[in-house]
């Protein structure tokens, strides 16, 4: 059996369903295959966060609190210093979503625009003609199906089953994610035994441990989450270190979840002949939080515009025809993410005393009027005025003189910031001409090789951040 379509997407998660929707709305025939059963997609995680402003920008139909897929829409979060003496209020526009109901809503929307969804349909192998990708073989209910398409999209998550199956010379990096390329996340859905007693509010973050309390579907509960690279054991030991010191009121654990999210740079190219990778398959996440859903939606908007223009012009979706997706993405959001990811190698070296100082002095979160903190820059950049810069430098010098900060770690931060600026600028100069891509990659490799290992020492574990 052979089925033809314009766009074939592998993976019906948040990335694949969104791209399929916006392309189907444009009138293209879209098929999405998904290895899991319809009722099981998204079951690995229950509650997730979306940036509210990005939902509107992506054109996603509005969420309404009380509907099955929306728990809460909030404007603020709290960050607590490692010594537990100060809470810092920050603006963070977030919509708290239950993943499976949201995906089911997206599936109904997809079908309303005549996109075809095939669940329990597992990828087997790719099909080539004259060394060009033209389709794939899949299996559903024991039957073999061939799908031929003008474009195949890998939205299969961090396993990246299509990207990692491509030939080495296809123009796409085929790396697989190793233990140090992901953040291992442990989630405990808890219920406070005495909900009237003081307890951490949702959303409350403890950055020193990369741990947080998030909203849950239970008003008397919360999600206790923690993430660390290297292993689930690192995440568990980080949580254990926190619990020894946090003096939390009693609670019971209702259920547990675990998963991982990419923690490395994306491939240098997201496109090949008749191929595009998005979402976790492209290791595309926001560096400081690990969220990737809305960031991928921004990429999908770029991709859909390029794909539409090329298909309507009757073009074969070859690598050079799709190249503009790379240029538009990496010169903007991709460049900012690359810079932020590099900056982390300086920030994560700070010890607990230094984290206390940075948070209390407003050096990590820019302080606004009173104790409130203005909404973070929506475009993932920090824009400091001259006055803010002078205040920042004054506090840094004061911290060094008073030995609240170490010269060693400040030197590492300055080196990381300098390298981050170079990497960001390099991505902003992503080559429009495919012939110049090889030289661009050589310089990118040279710059990334200068990114240094960061190390955090907790009471029971030493964690390395590559």
Secondary structure, 3 states (H helix, E strand, C coil): CEEEEEEEEECCCHHHHHHHHHHHHCCCCEEEECCCCHHHCCCCCCEEEEEHHHHHHHCCCCCCCCCCCEEEEEEEEEEECCCCCCEEEEEEEEEEEEHHHHHHHHHHHHHHCCCEEECCEEEEEEEEECCEEEEEEEEECCEEEEEEEEEEEECCCCCCCCHHHCCCCCCCCCCCCCHHHEEEEEEEEEEECCCCCCCCCCCEEEHHHCEEEECCCCCCEEEEEEEEECCHHHHHHHHHHHHHHHCCCCEEEEEEEEEEEECCCCCCCCEECCEEECHHHHCCCCCCCCCCHHHHHHHHHHHHHHHHHHHHCCCCCCHHHHHHHHHHHHCCHHHHHHHHHHHHHHHCCCCHHHHHHHHHCCCCCCCCCCCCCCCCCCCCCCCCCHHHHHHHHHHHHHHHHCCCCCHHHHHHHHHHHHHHHHHHHHHHCCCCCHHHHHHHHHHHHHHHCCCCCEEEECCCCEEEEC
